[in-house]
Amino acid sequence: TRLVSDWSSDVCSSDLEAEVARYYALVHKGDMAAAEQALEDLGHLGRSLRRAESLWNYERARATLALHAGRFDEAQAMFHKLFARGRRMRLPYVNFFFMTYVLVLAYERTGFAILQNASDWRGHLDWAASLPNYSAHEIRFIYEMGRIDDARRLFDAMTRRGFEDITRELGFLNALAQLSLVAVALGERPAAESLYSLLRPYPNHNTPTNFGHYQGSVSFFLGLLAGLLGRTRDATAHLEDALAMNVRLGCVPQAARTQLALANLLAESDARGARARAMELIAQATATARRLQMAPLLSQIERCRAEPIPSARLRGRSAR
């Protein structure tokens, strides 16, 4: 993949390329303990070979793990040091990786609206538009920026093509996850049915991009899609599985979002103990959001607490 090429471009070593591929395969499978060991093996190999670029990418992967674990301040310090070092090394992709970090952190802590007036960040991502799965991320981003009509137009065009633009490579599941969030937010049931079918074979997989970021269990997105489609029992089962997996992955922010999505669903249930469990899950999600200073998630939680329980709450709130 492009990621493997970037990481090992300065190393004529089949061993290093094999270790890079093994690391991302383990991330994809959701075996984070083995993935972290593989990453440390990569670091050891990079140090043995004295390859500065390989070590830079090793440390970038470590910073990415910290980011997705919710250790935002630690990740921020690591990425800023990497950015400065990468500029000194004249790495051609340093600005791109730094901007992907900025976008992920904005999603977690402030929301994308803070980037509305930024003038220079978009240019760092232009080259990624040539990647087959970039359009899925672009549609999601346009929606999050509040350009709903534009997002719907682009999403409808992709739906008419049967999502054939999404290629089956490392970022396949992540691209489908982005489109699932948009489908749920827009209430697009036929598209949700198609996306559910595409994701259904992979409930226990993680959702990495080609550049190392991920959004946790596929089952989270299956749960949201099933909720939109009115399959309450399936949605509950998927979200229960997603919560267990995201906790196991150490993906703390995504586990909190899963708690809120599951709570929204359980709050509508008449099953014994369901609403008490919903309140417990909301309390846990709130504690995490406050501790990690996740303003967008806190806003979603407050809206859920303030509003009556409508039948479409799962569709309208947990997808964002």
Secondary structure, DSSP 8 states (H G I E B T S, - for coil): -HHHHHHHTT---HHHHHHHHHHHHHHHHT-HHHHHHHHHHHHHHHHHHT-HHHHHHHHHHHHHHHHHTT-HHHHHHHHHHHHHHHHHHT-TTHHHHHHHHHHHHHHHHT-GGGGTT-SSSGGGGGGGGGSTTHHHHHHHHHHHTT-HHHHHHHHHHHHHTTTTTS-SSTTHHHHHHHHHHHHHHHT-HHHHHHHHHHHTT-TT---B-TTS-B---HHHHHHHHHHHTT-HHHHHHHHHHHHHHHHHHT-HHHHHHHHHHHHHHHTT--STTHHHHHHHHHHHHHHHHHHHT-HHHHHHHHHHHHS---TTHHHHHTT-
